[in-house]
Amino acid sequence: MPRKPKTPPAELPVIPAERLEQFGNGPMTAEAINAATLAGPEEGLD
């Protein structure tokens, strides 16, 4: 029986380096994740 052709993986959005630097290199706490989620893309993260 013939197989379905595989669909290519979805392209991931490009994340600017400035945004990545705001998160730091270590693991994030639940509070930090919540703050980043509430800040959204329009507001800067402190």
C-alpha positions, -999 to 999 in steps of 0.1 A, spaced: 0 0 0 14 34 -9 24 58 19 14 95 21 42 119 13 58 135 44 49 171 49 79 194 55 83 207 91 69 241 99 93 270 98 101 284 133 98 321 139 131 341 141 138 353 177 160 384 178 193 381 198 183 410 220 152 391 232 172 360 239 197 379 260 169 392 282 163 357 294 198 349 304 216 316 302 203 297 332 169 280 339 139 302 344 118 302 375 80 299 372 78 336 382 101 347 355 82 327 329 49 342 341 64 377 339 77 372 304 44 358 292 25 387 307 49 413 292 42 401 256 61 411 225 53 448 227 67 455 262 103 451 272 114 427 298 134 439 327 
